[in-house]
Amino acid sequence: MSGDEAETGSRDAANACVAALLDRRTRSTGRFFSSEAARVARLCQRMAERFARDGRLIAVGHSPAARSDVRHVVVEFVHPVIVGKRALPAIGLTPEAGPLAARLELLAEPDDIVMAFGAGEGEGEGGARAVRDALRVARERGCLTIAFAAAGAEWEFVPPGDDPFVHQELTETLYHILWELVHVFFEHRGLLEGRVASAVHDAGASSFLYPFLGQQEHDPAAVLADVRGSVGLKADEVTALRIRTVEAARDTLLAAAAALRAAFAAGGSLIVFGNGGSATDAMDLAADFRFPPQGWPSRRALDLTEDAAVLTALANDIGPDAIFARQIIAYARPTDVALALSTSGGSRNILMALEEARRRGLVTIALVGYDGGRILAERLADHVIVSPSQHVPRIQEAQAAAYHILRELVELS
């Protein structure tokens, strides 16, 4: 076989690998959300009832990957990115500050919602046991409990198949949908059982325009049917965006994977960073390289979002624009690869970090949303993967699939 033939065969095999990974996600998403849409709609109503009674969401997780989901769901509820959605109280518990069950004993109240990540057998027996102990405390306290594995929670959603990356992507999509659709029931507070006293009119951000909407009683079956349909539509949206993202970026993903393999072979590290929900995706990506659940070799990865003392010191003394660039200055070497996650593609601290990384000779990768923002327009990264959407949750879900596929290509190409 000639060199050209070998190269063509290798490229064809890599393309087939990407197509298979994408197809696995498409089929799993369709199966999962078509079977669970009705339960998701009912859970949105139950969660809205708890929030209406001043309950809080408490997310718990133990493993490095589970901790990223804990932080992600909390930031979505506390800091809503969709105009008109209200902030909802959410707290994240991870093991750095003490045992999960003991902390829930101190914190949990009967109207709270406890959402558990990493309770499955694949998370390691010690971590799974810690999460299940926390669920037990939550049930005894009267909390509504949610888990993404068979772990004894009141509401359990077990993603199909045995691919841990696909499981994480389905879980992320599910809690994004819960966050988006729980707000529907605040517009129909007459359907919320056991709610505390509230204003007669409560149509959220639209109340001053449409006060007659407040406190209306509606047919609960009709509202639940609408929410159930919306679950299916949102699942279809992320599938479509995931396909557009990965198919358009197939060559970019393969080139970025090759750059990462070369960097690791030279003793380099992956340096990842992002803001808000993208910061939690950086946590997840770092965990996937450090502790791959598939048994692959551990790879060197540095997460620039994980040290609160460094972040707050830099933000306080220099300014938030410098929080990642200054860490690039401190830590980066020319053999490293910098990977930025951004939904907008225009955050100043992301741009400054990519510029600094390029000055220092690093290969740069960026996952961005919208139209790619300044990162794409000004070619601020060597490899840019765009999820073309203006809806932040869908962008993040598509990006999760893209960086998981990138992680697999590092080992499988």
TORKOL-4160 file (C-alpha; in steps of 0.2 Angstrom, whole numbers, padded with zeros to 4 digits, m for minus):
413
<pt num="1" X="0000" Y="0000" Z="0000"/>
<pt num="2" X="0007" Y="0017" Z="m0005"/>
<pt num="3" X="0009" Y="0031" Z="0008"/>
<pt num="4" X="m0006" Y="0041" Z="0000"/>
<pt num="5" X="m0017" Y="0025" Z="0001"/>
<pt num="6" X="m0012" Y="0023" Z="0019"/>
<pt num="7" X="m0016" Y="0041" Z="0023"/>
<pt num="8" X="m0033" Y="0040" Z="0014"/>
<pt num="9" X="m0037" Y="0024" Z="0024"/>
<pt num="10" X="m0033" Y="0032" Z="0040"/>
<pt num="11" X="m0043" Y="0047" Z="0036"/>
<pt num="12" X="m0058" Y="0036" Z="0031"/>
<pt num="13" X="m0057" Y="0026" Z="0047"/>
<pt num="14" X="m0056" Y="0042" Z="0058"/>
<pt num="15" X="m0071" Y="0049" Z="0049"/>
<pt num="16" X="m0081" Y="0033" Z="0052"/>
<pt num="17" X="m0076" Y="0034" Z="0070"/>
<pt num="18" X="m0083" Y="0051" Z="0072"/>
<pt num="19" X="m0099" Y="0046" Z="0062"/>
<pt num="20" X="m0101" Y="0031" Z="0074"/>
<pt num="21" X="m0099" Y="0042" Z="0089"/>
<pt num="22" X="m0112" Y="0055" Z="0083"/>
<pt num="23" X="m0124" Y="0041" Z="0078"/>
<pt num="24" X="m0123" Y="0034" Z="0096"/>
<pt num="25" X="m0128" Y="0050" Z="0103"/>
<pt num="26" X="m0142" Y="0053" Z="0091"/>
<pt num="27" X="m0150" Y="0036" Z="0095"/>
<pt num="28" X="m0148" Y="0038" Z="0113"/>
<pt num="29" X="m0155" Y="0055" Z="0114"/>
<pt num="30" X="m0171" Y="0050" Z="0105"/>
<pt num="31" X="m0174" Y="0034" Z="0115"/>
<pt num="32" X="m0171" Y="0042" Z="0132"/>
<pt num="33" X="m0182" Y="0058" Z="0130"/>
<pt num="34" X="m0196" Y="0049" Z="0120"/>
<pt num="35" X="m0197" Y="0037" Z="0134"/>
<pt num="36" X="m0195" Y="0049" Z="0149"/>
<pt num="37" X="m0204" Y="0065" Z="0142"/>
<pt num="38" X="m0220" Y="0062" Z="0152"/>
<pt num="39" X="m0211" Y="0059" Z="0169"/>
<pt num="40" X="m0200" Y="0075" Z="0165"/>
<pt num="41" X="m0215" Y="0085" Z="0164"/>
<pt num="42" X="m0222" Y="0079" Z="0180"/>
<pt num="43" X="m0206" Y="0081" Z="0189"/>
<pt num="44" X="m0206" Y="0100" Z="0183"/>
<pt num="45" X="m0222" Y="0102" Z="0192"/>
<pt num="46" X="m0216" Y="0094" Z="0208"/>
<pt num="47" X="m0200" Y="0104" Z="0208"/>
<pt num="48" X="m0210" Y="0120" Z="0205"/>
<pt num="49" X="m0221" Y="0116" Z="0220"/>
<pt num="50" X="m0206" Y="0114" Z="0231"/>
<pt num="51" X="m0198" Y="0131" Z="0225"/>
<pt num="52" X="m0215" Y="0139" Z="0228"/>
<pt num="53" X="m0214" Y="0134" Z="0246"/>
<pt num="54" X="m0197" Y="0142" Z="0247"/>
<pt num="55" X="m0188" Y="0125" Z="0245"/>
<pt num="56" X="m0171" Y="0125" Z="0237"/>
<pt num="57" X="m0161" Y="0114" Z="0225"/>
<pt num="58" X="m0147" Y="0105" Z="0233"/>
<pt num="59" X="m0135" Y="0096" Z="0221"/>
<pt num="60" X="m0123" Y="0083" Z="0227"/>
<pt num="61" X="m0109" Y="0073" Z="0219"/>
<pt num="62" X="m0093" Y="0065" Z="0224"/>
<pt num="63" X="m0082" Y="0060" Z="0209"/>
<pt num="64" X="m0073" Y="0074" Z="0199"/>
<pt num="65" X="m0085" Y="0072" Z="0184"/>
<pt num="66" X="m0100" Y="0072" Z="0196"/>
<pt num="67" X="m0094" Y="0088" Z="0204"/>
<pt num="68" X="m0094" Y="0097" Z="0187"/>
<pt num="69" X="m0112" Y="0093" Z="0185"/>
<pt num="70" X="m0116" Y="0099" Z="0203"/>
<pt num="71" X="m0108" Y="0115" Z="0199"/>
<pt num="72" X="m0116" Y="0116" Z="0182"/>
<pt num="73" X="m0134" Y="0114" Z="0188"/>
<pt num="74" X="m0132" Y="0126" Z="0202"/>
<pt num="75" X="m0126" Y="0140" Z="0191"/>
<pt num="76" X="m0140" Y="0137" Z="0179"/>
<pt num="77" X="m0153" Y="0139" Z="0193"/>
<pt num="78" X="m0145" Y="0153" Z="0202"/>
<pt num="79" X="m0140" Y="0163" Z="0187"/>
<pt num="80" X="m0153" Y="0161" Z="0173"/>
<pt num="81" X="m0146" Y="0166" Z="0156"/>
<pt num="82" X="m0163" Y="0167" Z="0148"/>
<pt num="83" X="m0172" Y="0184" Z="0149"/>
<pt num="84" X="m0187" Y="0183" Z="0160"/>
<pt num="85" X="m0182" Y="0168" Z="0170"/>
<pt num="86" X="m0181" Y="0170" Z="0188"/>
<pt num="87" X="m0166" Y="0165" Z="0199"/>
<pt num="88" X="m0170" Y="0150" Z="0209"/>
<pt num="89" X="m0161" Y="0145" Z="0225"/>
<pt num="90" X="m0148" Y="0131" Z="0222"/>
<pt num="91" X="m0133" Y="0125" Z="0232"/>
<pt num="92" X="m0119" Y="0113" Z="0227"/>
<pt num="93" X="m0111" Y="0100" Z="0239"/>
<pt num="94" X="m0095" Y="0091" Z="0235"/>
<pt num="95" X="m0083" Y="0082" Z="0246"/>
<pt num="96" X="m0070" Y="0095" Z="0248"/>
<pt num="97" X="m0079" Y="0103" Z="0263"/>
<pt num="98" X="m0084" Y="0087" Z="0271"/>
<pt num="99" X="m0094" Y="0071" Z="0270"/>
<pt num="100" X="m0110" Y="0074" Z="0259"/>
<pt num="101" X="m0122" Y="0065" Z="0271"/>
<pt num="102" X="m0116" Y="0075" Z="0286"/>
<pt num="103" X="m0117" Y="0091" Z="0277"/>
<pt num="104" X="m0135" Y="0087" Z="0271"/>
<pt num="105" X="m0140" Y="0083" Z="0289"/>
<pt num="106" X="m0135" Y="0101" Z="0293"/>
<pt num="107" X="m0143" Y="0109" Z="0278"/>
<pt num="108" X="m0157" Y="0100" Z="0271"/>
<pt num="109" X="m0175" Y="0105" Z="0275"/>
<pt num="110" X="m0191" Y="0096" Z="0270"/>
<pt num="111" X="m0196" Y="0106" Z="0255"/>
<pt num="112" X="m0179" Y="0105" Z="0247"/>
<pt num="113" X="m0175" Y="0096" Z="0231"/>
<pt num="114" X="m0159" Y="0085" Z="0232"/>
<pt num="115" X="m0152" Y="0080" Z="0215"/>
<pt num="116" X="m0138" Y="0067" Z="0215"/>
<pt num="117" X="m0124" Y="0065" Z="0203"/>
<pt num="118" X="m0112" Y="0050" Z="0202"/>
<pt num="119" X="m0123" Y="0037" Z="0212"/>
<pt num="120" X="m0120" Y="0023" Z="0199"/>
<pt num="121" X="m0109" Y="0009" Z="0201"/>
<pt num="122" X="m0097" Y="0015" Z="0188"/>
<pt num="123" X="m0092" Y="0030" Z="0199"/>
<pt num="124" X="m0082" Y="0020" Z="0211"/>
<pt num="125" X="m0089" Y="0011" Z="0226"/>
<pt num="126" X="m0083" Y="0024" Z="0239"/>
<pt num="127" X="m0090" Y="0039" Z="0229"/>
<pt num="128" X="m0107" Y="0030" Z="0225"/>
<pt num="129" X="m0109" Y="0025" Z="0243"/>
<pt num="130" X="m0106" Y="0043" Z="0249"/>
<pt num="131" X="m0119" Y="0050" Z="0236"/>
<pt num="132" X="m0132" Y="0036" Z="0241"/>
<pt num="133" X="m0129" Y="0040" Z="0259"/>
<pt num="134" X="m0134" Y="0058" Z="0255"/>
<pt num="135" X="m0149" Y="0052" Z="0246"/>
<pt num="136" X="m0155" Y="0042" Z="0262"/>
<pt num="137" X="m0153" Y="0058" Z="0273"/>
<pt num="138" X="m0163" Y="0068" Z="0260"/>
<pt num="139" X="m0177" Y="0055" Z="0260"/>
<pt num="140" X="m0178" Y="0054" Z="0279"/>
<pt num="141" X="m0179" Y="0073" Z="0279"/>
<pt num="142" X="m0194" Y="0074" Z="0267"/>
<pt num="143" X="m0184" Y="0081" Z="0252"/>
<pt num="144" X="m0189" Y="0077" Z="0234"/>
<pt num="145" X="m0175" Y="0067" Z="0228"/>
<pt num="146" X="m0168" Y="0065" Z="0210"/>
<pt num="147" X="m0154" Y="0053" Z="0203"/>
<pt num="148" X="m0147" Y="0048" Z="0187"/>
<pt num="149" X="m0144" Y="0030" Z="0192"/>
<pt num="150" X="m0154" Y="0017" Z="0201"/>
<pt num="151" X="m0149" Y="0023" Z="0219"/>
<pt num="152" X="m0165" Y="0024" Z="0229"/>
<pt num="153" X="m0171" Y="0041" Z="0224"/>
<pt num="154" X="m0190" Y="0046" Z="0222"/>
<pt num="155" X="m0186" Y="0051" Z="0204"/>
<pt num="156" X="m0173" Y="0041" Z="0194"/>
<pt num="157" X="m0168" Y="0043" Z="0176"/>
<pt num="158" X="m0156" Y="0030" Z="0170"/>
<pt num="159" X="m0148" Y="0035" Z="0153"/>
<pt num="160" X="m0148" Y="0020" Z="0141"/>
<pt num="161" X="m0132" Y="0011" Z="0135"/>
<pt num="162" X="m0115" Y="0010" Z="0144"/>
<pt num="163" X="m0105" Y="0025" Z="0137"/>
<pt num="164" X="m0101" Y="0036" Z="0152"/>
<pt num="165" X="m0099" Y="0051" Z="0140"/>
<pt num="166" X="m0116" Y="0049" Z="0132"/>
<pt num="167" X="m0123" Y="0047" Z="0150"/>
<pt num="168" X="m0116" Y="0063" Z="0155"/>
<pt num="169" X="m0123" Y="0072" Z="0140"/>
<pt num="170" X="m0140" Y="0065" Z="0142"/>
<pt num="171" X="m0140" Y="0070" Z="0161"/>
<pt num="172" X="m0134" Y="0088" Z="0156"/>
<pt num="173" X="m0148" Y="0090" Z="0144"/>
<pt num="174" X="m0161" Y="0083" Z="0156"/>
<pt num="175" X="m0156" Y="0095" Z="0170"/>
<pt num="176" X="m0156" Y="0110" Z="0158"/>
<pt num="177" X="m0173" Y="0105" Z="0152"/>
<pt num="178" X="m0179" Y="0104" Z="0170"/>
<pt num="179" X="m0172" Y="0121" Z="0173"/>
<pt num="180" X="m0181" Y="0128" Z="0158"/>
<pt num="181" X="m0198" Y="0120" Z="0160"/>
<pt num="182" X="m0200" Y="0122" Z="0179"/>
<pt num="183" X="m0204" Y="0140" Z="0175"/>
<pt num="184" X="m0219" Y="0136" Z="0165"/>
<pt num="185" X="m0228" Y="0131" Z="0181"/>
<pt num="186" X="m0224" Y="0148" Z="0190"/>
<pt num="187" X="m0235" Y="0155" Z="0176"/>
<pt num="188" X="m0249" Y="0143" Z="0182"/>
<pt num="189" X="m0247" Y="0144" Z="0200"/>
<pt num="190" X="m0265" Y="0137" Z="0203"/>
<pt num="191" X="m0258" Y="0120" Z="0198"/>
<pt num="192" X="m0245" Y="0120" Z="0212"/>
<pt num="193" X="m0251" Y="0111" Z="0227"/>
<pt num="194" X="m0246" Y="0117" Z="0244"/>
<pt num="195" X="m0238" Y="0133" Z="0239"/>
<pt num="196" X="m0235" Y="0147" Z="0251"/>
<pt num="197" X="m0246" Y="0163" Z="0250"/>
<pt num="198" X="m0241" Y="0174" Z="0236"/>
<pt num="199" X="m0247" Y="0189" Z="0226"/>
<pt num="200" X="m0263" Y="0187" Z="0217"/>
<pt num="201" X="m0255" Y="0190" Z="0200"/>
<pt num="202" X="m0239" Y="0181" Z="0197"/>
<pt num="203" X="m0235" Y="0180" Z="0178"/>
<pt num="204" X="m0217" Y="0183" Z="0181"/>
<pt num="205" X="m0208" Y="0196" Z="0170"/>
<pt num="206" X="m0224" Y="0198" Z="0160"/>
<pt num="207" X="m0235" Y="0202" Z="0175"/>
<pt num="208" X="m0236" Y="0221" Z="0171"/>
<pt num="209" X="m0242" Y="0218" Z="0153"/>
<pt num="210" X="m0254" Y="0203" Z="0156"/>
<pt num="211" X="m0260" Y="0204" Z="0174"/>
<pt num="212" X="m0275" Y="0193" Z="0170"/>
<pt num="213" X="m0264" Y="0178" Z="0168"/>
<pt num="214" X="m0259" Y="0178" Z="0186"/>
<pt num="215" X="m0266" Y="0164" Z="0197"/>
<pt num="216" X="m0277" Y="0157" Z="0183"/>
<pt num="217" X="m0282" Y="0139" Z="0185"/>
<pt num="218" X="m0278" Y="0129" Z="0170"/>
<pt num="219" X="m0282" Y="0111" Z="0165"/>
<pt num="220" X="m0267" Y="0102" Z="0172"/>
<pt num="221" X="m0268" Y="0088" Z="0159"/>
<pt num="222" X="m0266" Y="0101" Z="0145"/>
<pt num="223" X="m0252" Y="0110" Z="0154"/>
<pt num="224" X="m0243" Y="0094" Z="0157"/>
<pt num="225" X="m0246" Y="0089" Z="0139"/>
<pt num="226" X="m0238" Y="0105" Z="0133"/>
<pt num="227" X="m0223" Y="0103" Z="0144"/>
<pt num="228" X="m0221" Y="0085" Z="0138"/>
<pt num="229" X="m0221" Y="0091" Z="0120"/>
<pt num="230" X="m0208" Y="0104" Z="0124"/>
<pt num="231" X="m0197" Y="0091" Z="0131"/>
<pt num="232" X="m0197" Y="0082" Z="0115"/>
<pt num="233" X="m0194" Y="0098" Z="0105"/>
<pt num="234" X="m0179" Y="0102" Z="0116"/>
<pt num="235" X="m0172" Y="0085" Z="0114"/>
<pt num="236" X="m0174" Y="0087" Z="0095"/>
<pt num="237" X="m0166" Y="0104" Z="0095"/>
<pt num="238" X="m0150" Y="0098" Z="0104"/>
<pt num="239" X="m0149" Y="0083" Z="0092"/>
<pt num="240" X="m0150" Y="0094" Z="0077"/>
<pt num="241" X="m0137" Y="0106" Z="0084"/>
<pt num="242" X="m0125" Y="0092" Z="0089"/>
<pt num="243" X="m0125" Y="0085" Z="0072"/>
<pt num="244" X="m0122" Y="0102" Z="0064"/>
<pt num="245" X="m0108" Y="0105" Z="0076"/>
<pt num="246" X="m0099" Y="0089" Z="0074"/>
<pt num="247" X="m0101" Y="0086" Z="0056"/>
<pt num="248" X="m0095" Y="0104" Z="0051"/>
<pt num="249" X="m0080" Y="0102" Z="0063"/>
<pt num="250" X="m0075" Y="0084" Z="0059"/>
<pt num="251" X="m0059" Y="0089" Z="0051"/>
<pt num="252" X="m0056" Y="0102" Z="0065"/>
<pt num="253" X="m0059" Y="0089" Z="0079"/>
<pt num="254" X="m0047" Y="0077" Z="0070"/>
<pt num="255" X="m0033" Y="0090" Z="0069"/>
<pt num="256" X="m0036" Y="0095" Z="0087"/>
<pt num="257" X="m0035" Y="0077" Z="0093"/>
<pt num="258" X="m0018" Y="0075" Z="0083"/>
<pt num="259" X="m0012" Y="0091" Z="0091"/>
<pt num="260" X="m0016" Y="0085" Z="0109"/>
<pt num="261" X="m0008" Y="0068" Z="0106"/>
<pt num="262" X="0008" Y="0077" Z="0100"/>
<pt num="263" X="0008" Y="0088" Z="0115"/>
<pt num="264" X="0005" Y="0074" Z="0128"/>
<pt num="265" X="0019" Y="0064" Z="0119"/>
<pt num="266" X="0031" Y="0079" Z="0121"/>
<pt num="267" X="0026" Y="0080" Z="0140"/>
<pt num="268" X="0014" Y="0094" Z="0138"/>
<pt num="269" X="m0003" Y="0097" Z="0147"/>
<pt num="270" X="m0020" Y="0102" Z="0142"/>
<pt num="271" X="m0025" Y="0119" Z="0150"/>
<pt num="272" X="m0044" Y="0122" Z="0150"/>
<pt num="273" X="m0055" Y="0137" Z="0155"/>
<pt num="274" X="m0072" Y="0145" Z="0153"/>
<pt num="275" X="m0085" Y="0156" Z="0163"/>
<pt num="276" X="m0100" Y="0151" Z="0172"/>
<pt num="277" X="m0108" Y="0135" Z="0164"/>
<pt num="278" X="m0093" Y="0134" Z="0152"/>
<pt num="279" X="m0082" Y="0134" Z="0168"/>
<pt num="280" X="m0091" Y="0118" Z="0174"/>
<pt num="281" X="m0088" Y="0111" Z="0156"/>
<pt num="282" X="m0070" Y="0115" Z="0159"/>
<pt num="283" X="m0070" Y="0105" Z="0175"/>
<pt num="284" X="m0079" Y="0090" Z="0166"/>
<pt num="285" X="m0066" Y="0090" Z="0152"/>
<pt num="286" X="m0051" Y="0091" Z="0164"/>
<pt num="287" X="m0059" Y="0076" Z="0174"/>
<pt num="288" X="m0061" Y="0066" Z="0158"/>
<pt num="289" X="m0043" Y="0068" Z="0153"/>
<pt num="290" X="m0036" Y="0065" Z="0171"/>
<pt num="291" X="m0048" Y="0051" Z="0176"/>
<pt num="292" X="m0055" Y="0043" Z="0160"/>
<pt num="293" X="m0069" Y="0031" Z="0165"/>
<pt num="294" X="m0065" Y="0020" Z="0150"/>
<pt num="295" X="m0049" Y="0015" Z="0157"/>
<pt num="296" X="m0038" Y="0025" Z="0145"/>
<pt num="297" X="m0021" Y="0032" Z="0150"/>
<pt num="298" X="m0023" Y="0047" Z="0162"/>
<pt num="299" X="m0018" Y="0063" Z="0153"/>
<pt num="300" X="m0011" Y="0079" Z="0161"/>
<pt num="301" X="m0024" Y="0093" Z="0162"/>
<pt num="302" X="m0025" Y="0109" Z="0171"/>
<pt num="303" X="m0041" Y="0118" Z="0175"/>
<pt num="304" X="m0039" Y="0136" Z="0177"/>
<pt num="305" X="m0057" Y="0138" Z="0185"/>
<pt num="306" X="m0054" Y="0127" Z="0200"/>
<pt num="307" X="m0044" Y="0137" Z="0212"/>
<pt num="308" X="m0056" Y="0150" Z="0220"/>
<pt num="309" X="m0042" Y="0159" Z="0229"/>
<pt num="310" X="m0032" Y="0162" Z="0213"/>
<pt num="311" X="m0048" Y="0168" Z="0204"/>
<pt num="312" X="m0054" Y="0180" Z="0217"/>
<pt num="313" X="m0036" Y="0187" Z="0220"/>
<pt num="314" X="m0034" Y="0190" Z="0202"/>
<pt num="315" X="m0051" Y="0197" Z="0200"/>
<pt num="316" X="m0050" Y="0208" Z="0215"/>
<pt num="317" X="m0032" Y="0215" Z="0212"/>
<pt num="318" X="m0031" Y="0216" Z="0193"/>
<pt num="319" X="m0048" Y="0213" Z="0186"/>
<pt num="320" X="m0059" Y="0199" Z="0180"/>
<pt num="321" X="m0052" Y="0201" Z="0162"/>
<pt num="322" X="m0035" Y="0194" Z="0168"/>
<pt num="323" X="m0041" Y="0179" Z="0178"/>
<pt num="324" X="m0036" Y="0166" Z="0164"/>
<pt num="325" X="m0022" Y="0176" Z="0155"/>
<pt num="326" X="m0012" Y="0178" Z="0171"/>
<pt num="327" X="m0013" Y="0159" Z="0175"/>
<pt num="328" X="m0007" Y="0156" Z="0157"/>
<pt num="329" X="0008" Y="0167" Z="0161"/>
<pt num="330" X="0011" Y="0157" Z="0177"/>
<pt num="331" X="0009" Y="0140" Z="0171"/>
<pt num="332" X="0010" Y="0137" Z="0153"/>
<pt num="333" X="0024" Y="0130" Z="0143"/>
<pt num="334" X="0026" Y="0130" Z="0124"/>
<pt num="335" X="0022" Y="0111" Z="0123"/>
<pt num="336" X="0005" Y="0114" Z="0131"/>
<pt num="337" X="m0012" Y="0116" Z="0123"/>
<pt num="338" X="m0025" Y="0129" Z="0128"/>
<pt num="339" X="m0043" Y="0125" Z="0126"/>
<pt num="340" X="m0056" Y="0138" Z="0129"/>
<pt num="341" X="m0075" Y="0135" Z="0131"/>
<pt num="342" X="m0086" Y="0150" Z="0127"/>
<pt num="343" X="m0105" Y="0151" Z="0122"/>
<pt num="344" X="m0102" Y="0169" Z="0115"/>
<pt num="345" X="m0085" Y="0168" Z="0108"/>
<pt num="346" X="m0082" Y="0186" Z="0114"/>
<pt num="347" X="m0079" Y="0185" Z="0133"/>
<pt num="348" X="m0064" Y="0197" Z="0136"/>
<pt num="349" X="m0055" Y="0185" Z="0149"/>
<pt num="350" X="m0056" Y="0171" Z="0136"/>
<pt num="351" X="m0049" Y="0182" Z="0122"/>
<pt num="352" X="m0035" Y="0188" Z="0133"/>
<pt num="353" X="m0030" Y="0170" Z="0138"/>
<pt num="354" X="m0030" Y="0164" Z="0120"/>
<pt num="355" X="m0020" Y="0179" Z="0115"/>
<pt num="356" X="m0007" Y="0175" Z="0129"/>
<pt num="357" X="m0007" Y="0157" Z="0125"/>
<pt num="358" X="m0003" Y="0161" Z="0107"/>
<pt num="359" X="0011" Y="0173" Z="0112"/>
<pt num="360" X="0019" Y="0159" Z="0122"/>
<pt num="361" X="0018" Y="0146" Z="0107"/>
<pt num="362" X="0004" Y="0135" Z="0113"/>
<pt num="363" X="m0008" Y="0126" Z="0102"/>
<pt num="364" X="m0025" Y="0134" Z="0105"/>
<pt num="365" X="m0042" Y="0126" Z="0103"/>
<pt num="366" X="m0059" Y="0135" Z="0106"/>
<pt num="367" X="m0077" Y="0128" Z="0107"/>
<pt num="368" X="m0089" Y="0143" Z="0104"/>
<pt num="369" X="m0107" Y="0146" Z="0101"/>
<pt num="370" X="m0118" Y="0159" Z="0091"/>
<pt num="371" X="m0108" Y="0163" Z="0075"/>
<pt num="372" X="m0091" Y="0160" Z="0083"/>
<pt num="373" X="m0089" Y="0178" Z="0089"/>
<pt num="374" X="m0072" Y="0186" Z="0089"/>
<pt num="375" X="m0063" Y="0170" Z="0092"/>
<pt num="376" X="m0068" Y="0164" Z="0075"/>
<pt num="377" X="m0069" Y="0181" Z="0066"/>
<pt num="378" X="m0052" Y="0186" Z="0072"/>
<pt num="379" X="m0044" Y="0168" Z="0071"/>
<pt num="380" X="m0039" Y="0169" Z="0089"/>
<pt num="381" X="m0038" Y="0150" Z="0090"/>
<pt num="382" X="m0029" Y="0137" Z="0079"/>
<pt num="383" X="m0044" Y="0125" Z="0080"/>
<pt num="384" X="m0062" Y="0132" Z="0082"/>
<pt num="385" X="m0077" Y="0122" Z="0084"/>
<pt num="386" X="m0093" Y="0132" Z="0082"/>
<pt num="387" X="m0111" Y="0127" Z="0089"/>
<pt num="388" X="m0121" Y="0139" Z="0078"/>
<pt num="389" X="m0136" Y="0143" Z="0090"/>
<pt num="390" X="m0141" Y="0158" Z="0101"/>
<pt num="391" X="m0148" Y="0147" Z="0115"/>
<pt num="392" X="m0135" Y="0144" Z="0128"/>
<pt num="393" X="m0141" Y="0127" Z="0135"/>
<pt num="394" X="m0142" Y="0119" Z="0118"/>
<pt num="395" X="m0124" Y="0127" Z="0114"/>
<pt num="396" X="m0117" Y="0119" Z="0130"/>
<pt num="397" X="m0125" Y="0102" Z="0126"/>
<pt num="398" X="m0118" Y="0102" Z="0109"/>
<pt num="399" X="m0101" Y="0107" Z="0115"/>
<pt num="400" X="m0101" Y="0093" Z="0128"/>
<pt num="401" X="m0103" Y="0080" Z="0114"/>
<pt num="402" X="m0089" Y="0089" Z="0104"/>
<pt num="403" X="m0077" Y="0089" Z="0118"/>
<pt num="404" X="m0081" Y="0071" Z="0123"/>
<pt num="405" X="m0078" Y="0066" Z="0105"/>
<pt num="406" X="m0062" Y="0075" Z="0105"/>
<pt num="407" X="m0057" Y="0066" Z="0121"/>
<pt num="408" X="m0061" Y="0049" Z="0112"/>
<pt num="409" X="m0051" Y="0054" Z="0097"/>
<pt num="410" X="m0036" Y="0057" Z="0107"/>
<pt num="411" X="m0036" Y="0038" Z="0111"/>
<pt num="412" X="m0044" Y="0030" Z="0097"/>
<pt num="413" X="m0037" Y="0039" Z="0081"/>
